[in-house]
Amino acid sequence: MSKTDLETLTKEELIQLILALQADLEALKLKFEKNQKPPTSSKNSSQPPSRDQKGSLPPSRHKRRHGPPLGHAKHVRKFVAQPDQSIEIRANSCCECHTDLSNEAGQLVEVNQITELPHAPAQVIEVRQYAVTCPQCSAAQVEEPPAGLEMNRAFGSRLEATVVYYRQEQHMSYVRTQKALLDLHQVEISQGGIDEIMKRAGKWAVGKAGQIQDAIRQSQVIHCDETSNRIDGANAWEWVFCTVRGIFHVIYRNRSAEVIREIMRDTQAEVWVSDCYAGQLKAPAKQRQLCMAHQMRALQRVLDTNPHLTWAHAMRKLFQHAIQVHHQRTQMTPEQFAKQVAQIERNCDRLLQQELAPPEAQKLQRRYRKYRACLFVFLYRTDVEPTNNVAERALRHSVVHRKVTNGFRSLWGTKTYAALASVIDTAELSGVRAFDAILSLFGPPSLPIPISGE
């Protein structure tokens, strides 16, 4: 508007114009401040690294030599002590004078081992059950087949375990599972057949998962975390509870502390390790250990906005030093370790008493004051870790499954996945492979042919 246009306006119109301009100015100011804030990344928040903005590599990195670093010791594949087959390659005749060499002794010059997968089409076992009439009493006798050859069985245990392995561990759809079985094993199976196999596996896995849940309740130290999921188009959350005795997965439609109370019932943990989510902080436990990795990312976010804030630098360095002392405790005498712990505690108290100006730093400082007793529990107990990485690692497989499948379409599928994840992860704590853990749910395999009565 020109000066002449403004002079024609009334006082009320000028007031309204100024108020509108002021509102526009405030909106632009907020937008500017938002753009000035550092971007959220996995280094300053709980955002996964997969969501970080990927930049181009600098030219110096493009010229970087690929492969192992210079001076790296060479690693070669180890030979198997007892190969399944051994083939000897000998010359039958001399290539110069054509003399017959078939009866001549040779000298071994080189040995090589080749690992190959055999052609593995599925074998079909036909079980014929007869009724035999006793010549003495005329009673008809029908012998029951041995385990693995039951008359109501359509697929053997290994085939059923393979279906579950493809669906559970490799996140394969029904169509891809069908194609893999057909291409690799020449097995034709309907999607309904796959569904029935998954339901049976889930039914048996739920029973074992209940035993794992009981073991979790009796554990002294519990690591817990949760991640989002979907059930039939609605939001849900997968929870994981990790101990040295087992790993328990469960999926609920809510993210409240009621989930933890339902899982723990009337039991209480010695130490609960988690992030600062409100639901986790209400878990029944005598002590809590806040995840130090989360706290250092929170401090990094403060430093991204206030790079010269000495308090955030000092607090982050203190947490890093405490973790280092925890890992090096076996290299110290008890007196040296106690001295280090006392120094860490004094430095923490001093930092929590400092006056801070940035609001985001004040918020963190208030958190650490409130949960002061939850910062260094890992320095007083050897069975407590400073981070919640064990629970986060236990959820990574489920995050991949969620991204590939986009969640679950049925409640039984949800329960089946969580129960199978509990059984597999717990078995792997003892060194049992995922496939073997799944196979144990289906009973003895049909091959080799089991002997009746065993």
Contacts in CASP RR format, 6 or more apart in sequence:
PFRMAT RR
TARGET T0000
AUTHOR 0000-0000-0000
METHOD contacts of the structure
MODEL  1
MSKTDLETLTKEELIQLILALQADLEALKLKFEKNQKPPTSSKNSSQPPS
RDQKGSLPPSRHKRRHGPPLGHAKHVRKFVAQPDQSIEIRANSCCECHTD
LSNEAGQLVEVNQITELPHAPAQVIEVRQYAVTCPQCSAAQVEEPPAGLE
MNRAFGSRLEATVVYYRQEQHMSYVRTQKALLDLHQVEISQGGIDEIMKR
AGKWAVGKAGQIQDAIRQSQVIHCDETSNRIDGANAWEWVFCTVRGIFHV
IYRNRSAEVIREIMRDTQAEVWVSDCYAGQLKAPAKQRQLCMAHQMRALQ
RVLDTNPHLTWAHAMRKLFQHAIQVHHQRTQMTPEQFAKQVAQIERNCDR
LLQQELAPPEAQKLQRRYRKYRACLFVFLYRTDVEPTNNVAERALRHSVV
HRKVTNGFRSLWGTKTYAALASVIDTAELSGVRAFDAILSLFGPPSLPIP
ISGE
6 14 0 8 1.000
9 17 0 8 1.000
37 305 0 8 1.000
38 44 0 8 1.000
38 301 0 8 1.000
38 304 0 8 1.000
38 305 0 8 1.000
39 53 0 8 1.000
40 47 0 8 1.000
40 301 0 8 1.000
41 47 0 8 1.000
41 52 0 8 1.000
41 53 0 8 1.000
42 48 0 8 1.000
42 49 0 8 1.000
42 51 0 8 1.000
42 52 0 8 1.000
42 297 0 8 1.000
43 297 0 8 1.000
43 300 0 8 1.000
44 297 0 8 1.000
44 298 0 8 1.000
44 300 0 8 1.000
44 301 0 8 1.000
44 304 0 8 1.000
45 297 0 8 1.000
45 298 0 8 1.000
45 301 0 8 1.000
46 275 0 8 1.000
46 294 0 8 1.000
46 297 0 8 1.000
48 399 0 8 1.000
77 113 0 8 1.000
79 111 0 8 1.000
79 113 0 8 1.000
80 113 0 8 1.000
83 113 0 8 1.000
90 101 0 8 1.000
90 102 0 8 1.000
90 106 0 8 1.000
91 101 0 8 1.000
92 100 0 8 1.000
92 101 0 8 1.000
92 102 0 8 1.000
93 99 0 8 1.000
93 100 0 8 1.000
93 101 0 8 1.000
93 102 0 8 1.000
94 101 0 8 1.000
120 184 0 8 1.000
120 185 0 8 1.000
121 185 0 8 1.000
121 186 0 8 1.000
122 159 0 8 1.000
122 185 0 8 1.000
122 186 0 8 1.000
122 187 0 8 1.000
123 447 0 8 1.000
125 149 0 8 1.000
125 446 0 8 1.000
125 447 0 8 1.000
125 449 0 8 1.000
127 145 0 8 1.000
127 149 0 8 1.000
127 151 0 8 1.000
129 142 0 8 1.000
129 143 0 8 1.000
129 145 0 8 1.000
129 151 0 8 1.000
130 142 0 8 1.000
130 143 0 8 1.000
131 140 0 8 1.000
131 141 0 8 1.000
131 142 0 8 1.000
132 140 0 8 1.000
132 141 0 8 1.000
132 142 0 8 1.000
132 143 0 8 1.000
133 139 0 8 1.000
133 140 0 8 1.000
133 141 0 8 1.000
134 140 0 8 1.000
134 141 0 8 1.000
143 452 0 8 1.000
145 151 0 8 1.000
145 452 0 8 1.000
146 450 0 8 1.000
146 451 0 8 1.000
146 452 0 8 1.000
146 453 0 8 1.000
146 454 0 8 1.000
147 443 0 8 1.000
147 444 0 8 1.000
147 450 0 8 1.000
148 156 0 8 1.000
148 157 0 8 1.000
148 443 0 8 1.000
148 444 0 8 1.000
148 445 0 8 1.000
148 446 0 8 1.000
148 450 0 8 1.000
149 446 0 8 1.000
149 449 0 8 1.000
149 450 0 8 1.000
153 446 0 8 1.000
155 163 0 8 1.000
155 189 0 8 1.000
155 197 0 8 1.000
156 442 0 8 1.000
156 445 0 8 1.000
156 446 0 8 1.000
157 439 0 8 1.000
157 442 0 8 1.000
157 443 0 8 1.000
157 444 0 8 1.000
157 445 0 8 1.000
157 446 0 8 1.000
158 439 0 8 1.000
158 445 0 8 1.000
158 446 0 8 1.000
158 447 0 8 1.000
159 181 0 8 1.000
159 185 0 8 1.000
159 187 0 8 1.000
160 197 0 8 1.000
160 200 0 8 1.000
160 201 0 8 1.000
160 442 0 8 1.000
161 435 0 8 1.000
161 438 0 8 1.000
161 439 0 8 1.000
161 441 0 8 1.000
161 442 0 8 1.000
162 181 0 8 1.000
162 185 0 8 1.000
162 435 0 8 1.000
163 177 0 8 1.000
163 181 0 8 1.000
163 189 0 8 1.000
163 194 0 8 1.000
163 197 0 8 1.000
163 198 0 8 1.000
164 197 0 8 1.000
164 198 0 8 1.000
164 201 0 8 1.000
164 420 0 8 1.000
164 438 0 8 1.000
164 441 0 8 1.000
165 434 0 8 1.000
165 435 0 8 1.000
165 438 0 8 1.000
166 172 0 8 1.000
166 176 0 8 1.000
166 177 0 8 1.000
166 180 0 8 1.000
166 181 0 8 1.000
167 177 0 8 1.000
167 194 0 8 1.000
167 198 0 8 1.000
168 417 0 8 1.000
168 420 0 8 1.000
168 421 0 8 1.000
168 424 0 8 1.000
168 434 0 8 1.000
168 438 0 8 1.000
169 397 0 8 1.000
169 424 0 8 1.000
169 434 0 8 1.000
169 435 0 8 1.000
171 400 0 8 1.000
171 401 0 8 1.000
171 404 0 8 1.000
171 405 0 8 1.000
172 180 0 8 1.000
173 405 0 8 1.000
174 191 0 8 1.000
174 194 0 8 1.000
174 195 0 8 1.000
175 191 0 8 1.000
177 194 0 8 1.000
178 188 0 8 1.000
178 189 0 8 1.000
178 190 0 8 1.000
178 191 0 8 1.000
178 194 0 8 1.000
181 187 0 8 1.000
181 188 0 8 1.000
181 189 0 8 1.000
182 188 0 8 1.000
198 413 0 8 1.000
198 416 0 8 1.000
199 412 0 8 1.000
199 416 0 8 1.000
200 442 0 8 1.000
201 416 0 8 1.000
201 420 0 8 1.000
201 438 0 8 1.000
201 441 0 8 1.000
201 442 0 8 1.000
202 412 0 8 1.000
202 415 0 8 1.000
202 416 0 8 1.000
202 419 0 8 1.000
202 420 0 8 1.000
202 441 0 8 1.000
204 441 0 8 1.000
204 442 0 8 1.000
205 416 0 8 1.000
205 419 0 8 1.000
205 420 0 8 1.000
205 422 0 8 1.000
205 423 0 8 1.000
205 441 0 8 1.000
206 415 0 8 1.000
206 416 0 8 1.000
206 419 0 8 1.000
207 419 0 8 1.000
208 419 0 8 1.000
208 422 0 8 1.000
208 423 0 8 1.000
208 441 0 8 1.000
209 248 0 8 1.000
209 249 0 8 1.000
209 418 0 8 1.000
209 419 0 8 1.000
209 422 0 8 1.000
209 423 0 8 1.000
212 246 0 8 1.000
212 247 0 8 1.000
212 248 0 8 1.000
212 422 0 8 1.000
212 423 0 8 1.000
212 426 0 8 1.000
213 248 0 8 1.000
213 263 0 8 1.000
213 422 0 8 1.000
215 243 0 8 1.000
215 245 0 8 1.000
215 246 0 8 1.000
216 222 0 8 1.000
216 241 0 8 1.000
216 243 0 8 1.000
216 245 0 8 1.000
216 246 0 8 1.000
216 248 0 8 1.000
216 263 0 8 1.000
217 263 0 8 1.000
217 264 0 8 1.000
217 265 0 8 1.000
217 267 0 8 1.000
218 245 0 8 1.000
218 267 0 8 1.000
219 243 0 8 1.000
219 244 0 8 1.000
219 245 0 8 1.000
219 246 0 8 1.000
219 269 0 8 1.000
220 269 0 8 1.000
220 270 0 8 1.000
220 271 0 8 1.000
220 383 0 8 1.000
221 243 0 8 1.000
221 244 0 8 1.000
221 269 0 8 1.000
221 270 0 8 1.000
221 271 0 8 1.000
221 273 0 8 1.000
221 381 0 8 1.000
221 383 0 8 1.000
221 384 0 8 1.000
222 241 0 8 1.000
222 242 0 8 1.000
222 243 0 8 1.000
222 269 0 8 1.000
222 271 0 8 1.000
222 272 0 8 1.000
222 273 0 8 1.000
222 283 0 8 1.000
222 285 0 8 1.000
223 241 0 8 1.000
223 242 0 8 1.000
223 243 0 8 1.000
223 273 0 8 1.000
223 274 0 8 1.000
223 385 0 8 1.000
223 388 0 8 1.000
223 390 0 8 1.000
223 391 0 8 1.000
224 239 0 8 1.000
224 240 0 8 1.000
224 241 0 8 1.000
224 242 0 8 1.000
224 260 0 8 1.000
224 272 0 8 1.000
224 273 0 8 1.000
224 274 0 8 1.000
224 280 0 8 1.000
224 283 0 8 1.000
224 388 0 8 1.000
224 391 0 8 1.000
225 239 0 8 1.000
225 240 0 8 1.000
225 274 0 8 1.000
225 275 0 8 1.000
225 388 0 8 1.000
225 391 0 8 1.000
225 392 0 8 1.000
225 394 0 8 1.000
225 395 0 8 1.000
226 237 0 8 1.000
226 238 0 8 1.000
226 239 0 8 1.000
226 240 0 8 1.000
226 255 0 8 1.000
226 259 0 8 1.000
226 277 0 8 1.000
226 395 0 8 1.000
227 237 0 8 1.000
227 238 0 8 1.000
227 395 0 8 1.000
227 398 0 8 1.000
227 399 0 8 1.000
227 402 0 8 1.000
228 235 0 8 1.000
228 236 0 8 1.000
228 237 0 8 1.000
228 238 0 8 1.000
228 402 0 8 1.000
229 235 0 8 1.000
229 236 0 8 1.000
229 237 0 8 1.000
229 238 0 8 1.000
229 251 0 8 1.000
229 398 0 8 1.000
229 402 0 8 1.000
229 407 0 8 1.000
229 408 0 8 1.000
230 236 0 8 1.000
230 402 0 8 1.000
230 406 0 8 1.000
230 407 0 8 1.000
230 408 0 8 1.000
231 251 0 8 1.000
231 253 0 8 1.000
231 407 0 8 1.000
231 408 0 8 1.000
231 411 0 8 1.000
231 414 0 8 1.000
232 408 0 8 1.000
232 409 0 8 1.000
232 410 0 8 1.000
232 411 0 8 1.000
233 407 0 8 1.000
234 253 0 8 1.000
235 253 0 8 1.000
236 251 0 8 1.000
236 252 0 8 1.000
236 253 0 8 1.000
236 414 0 8 1.000
237 251 0 8 1.000
237 252 0 8 1.000
237 253 0 8 1.000
237 254 0 8 1.000
237 255 0 8 1.000
237 259 0 8 1.000
238 249 0 8 1.000
238 250 0 8 1.000
238 251 0 8 1.000
238 395 0 8 1.000
238 398 0 8 1.000
238 402 0 8 1.000
238 418 0 8 1.000
239 249 0 8 1.000
239 250 0 8 1.000
239 251 0 8 1.000
239 252 0 8 1.000
239 259 0 8 1.000
239 260 0 8 1.000
239 263 0 8 1.000
240 247 0 8 1.000
240 248 0 8 1.000
240 249 0 8 1.000
240 391 0 8 1.000
240 394 0 8 1.000
240 395 0 8 1.000
240 398 0 8 1.000
241 247 0 8 1.000
241 248 0 8 1.000
241 250 0 8 1.000
241 263 0 8 1.000
241 391 0 8 1.000
242 248 0 8 1.000
242 390 0 8 1.000
242 391 0 8 1.000
242 394 0 8 1.000
244 383 0 8 1.000
244 429 0 8 1.000
246 422 0 8 1.000
246 425 0 8 1.000
246 426 0 8 1.000
246 429 0 8 1.000
247 394 0 8 1.000
247 421 0 8 1.000
247 422 0 8 1.000
247 425 0 8 1.000
247 426 0 8 1.000
247 429 0 8 1.000
248 263 0 8 1.000
248 422 0 8 1.000
248 426 0 8 1.000
249 394 0 8 1.000
249 398 0 8 1.000
249 417 0 8 1.000
249 418 0 8 1.000
249 419 0 8 1.000
249 421 0 8 1.000
249 422 0 8 1.000
249 425 0 8 1.000
250 259 0 8 1.000
250 263 0 8 1.000
250 418 0 8 1.000
251 408 0 8 1.000
251 414 0 8 1.000
251 415 0 8 1.000
251 417 0 8 1.000
251 418 0 8 1.000
252 259 0 8 1.000
255 279 0 8 1.000
256 279 0 8 1.000
257 278 0 8 1.000
257 279 0 8 1.000
257 280 0 8 1.000
257 282 0 8 1.000
257 283 0 8 1.000
260 279 0 8 1.000
260 280 0 8 1.000
260 282 0 8 1.000
260 283 0 8 1.000
260 284 0 8 1.000
261 284 0 8 1.000
264 283 0 8 1.000
264 284 0 8 1.000
267 284 0 8 1.000
268 284 0 8 1.000
268 285 0 8 1.000
268 286 0 8 1.000
269 283 0 8 1.000
269 284 0 8 1.000
269 285 0 8 1.000
269 286 0 8 1.000
270 285 0 8 1.000
270 286 0 8 1.000
270 287 0 8 1.000
271 285 0 8 1.000
271 286 0 8 1.000
271 287 0 8 1.000
271 288 0 8 1.000
271 289 0 8 1.000
271 377 0 8 1.000
271 381 0 8 1.000
271 383 0 8 1.000
271 384 0 8 1.000
272 280 0 8 1.000
272 283 0 8 1.000
272 284 0 8 1.000
272 285 0 8 1.000
272 287 0 8 1.000
272 288 0 8 1.000
272 289 0 8 1.000
273 288 0 8 1.000
273 289 0 8 1.000
273 291 0 8 1.000
273 384 0 8 1.000
273 385 0 8 1.000
273 388 0 8 1.000
273 391 0 8 1.000
274 280 0 8 1.000
274 281 0 8 1.000
274 283 0 8 1.000
274 288 0 8 1.000
274 290 0 8 1.000
274 291 0 8 1.000
274 388 0 8 1.000
274 391 0 8 1.000
275 290 0 8 1.000
275 291 0 8 1.000
275 294 0 8 1.000
275 388 0 8 1.000
276 290 0 8 1.000
276 294 0 8 1.000
276 367 0 8 1.000
276 371 0 8 1.000
281 288 0 8 1.000
281 371 0 8 1.000
287 373 0 8 1.000
287 374 0 8 1.000
287 377 0 8 1.000
288 371 0 8 1.000
288 373 0 8 1.000
288 374 0 8 1.000
288 377 0 8 1.000
289 374 0 8 1.000
289 377 0 8 1.000
289 378 0 8 1.000
289 384 0 8 1.000
289 385 0 8 1.000
289 386 0 8 1.000
290 371 0 8 1.000
290 374 0 8 1.000
290 375 0 8 1.000
291 386 0 8 1.000
291 387 0 8 1.000
291 388 0 8 1.000
292 319 0 8 1.000
292 322 0 8 1.000
292 323 0 8 1.000
292 378 0 8 1.000
292 386 0 8 1.000
292 387 0 8 1.000
293 387 0 8 1.000
293 388 0 8 1.000
293 389 0 8 1.000
294 388 0 8 1.000
295 319 0 8 1.000
295 364 0 8 1.000
295 368 0 8 1.000
295 375 0 8 1.000
296 316 0 8 1.000
296 319 0 8 1.000
296 320 0 8 1.000
298 364 0 8 1.000
299 312 0 8 1.000
299 315 0 8 1.000
299 316 0 8 1.000
299 319 0 8 1.000
299 364 0 8 1.000
300 316 0 8 1.000
301 360 0 8 1.000
302 309 0 8 1.000
302 312 0 8 1.000
302 358 0 8 1.000
302 360 0 8 1.000
302 361 0 8 1.000
302 364 0 8 1.000
303 309 0 8 1.000
303 312 0 8 1.000
303 313 0 8 1.000
303 316 0 8 1.000
305 358 0 8 1.000
305 360 0 8 1.000
306 312 0 8 1.000
306 358 0 8 1.000
306 360 0 8 1.000
306 361 0 8 1.000
309 356 0 8 1.000
309 358 0 8 1.000
309 361 0 8 1.000
311 351 0 8 1.000
311 354 0 8 1.000
311 356 0 8 1.000
311 361 0 8 1.000
311 365 0 8 1.000
312 361 0 8 1.000
312 364 0 8 1.000
314 347 0 8 1.000
314 351 0 8 1.000
315 351 0 8 1.000
315 364 0 8 1.000
315 368 0 8 1.000
318 344 0 8 1.000
318 347 0 8 1.000
318 348 0 8 1.000
318 351 0 8 1.000
321 344 0 8 1.000
322 344 0 8 1.000
322 375 0 8 1.000
322 376 0 8 1.000
322 378 0 8 1.000
322 379 0 8 1.000
322 386 0 8 1.000
323 386 0 8 1.000
323 387 0 8 1.000
325 337 0 8 1.000
325 340 0 8 1.000
325 341 0 8 1.000
325 344 0 8 1.000
325 379 0 8 1.000
326 378 0 8 1.000
326 379 0 8 1.000
326 386 0 8 1.000
329 337 0 8 1.000
329 382 0 8 1.000
332 340 0 8 1.000
341 376 0 8 1.000
341 379 0 8 1.000
341 380 0 8 1.000
344 376 0 8 1.000
344 379 0 8 1.000
345 376 0 8 1.000
348 368 0 8 1.000
348 372 0 8 1.000
348 375 0 8 1.000
348 376 0 8 1.000
352 365 0 8 1.000
352 368 0 8 1.000
352 369 0 8 1.000
352 372 0 8 1.000
354 365 0 8 1.000
356 362 0 8 1.000
356 365 0 8 1.000
368 375 0 8 1.000
377 384 0 8 1.000
378 384 0 8 1.000
378 385 0 8 1.000
378 386 0 8 1.000
394 425 0 8 1.000
397 421 0 8 1.000
398 417 0 8 1.000
398 421 0 8 1.000
401 407 0 8 1.000
401 417 0 8 1.000
408 414 0 8 1.000
408 417 0 8 1.000
420 438 0 8 1.000
423 437 0 8 1.000
423 438 0 8 1.000
423 441 0 8 1.000
424 434 0 8 1.000
424 437 0 8 1.000
424 438 0 8 1.000
427 433 0 8 1.000
427 434 0 8 1.000
427 436 0 8 1.000
427 437 0 8 1.000
427 440 0 8 1.000
428 434 0 8 1.000
428 437 0 8 1.000
439 445 0 8 1.000
444 450 0 8 1.000
END
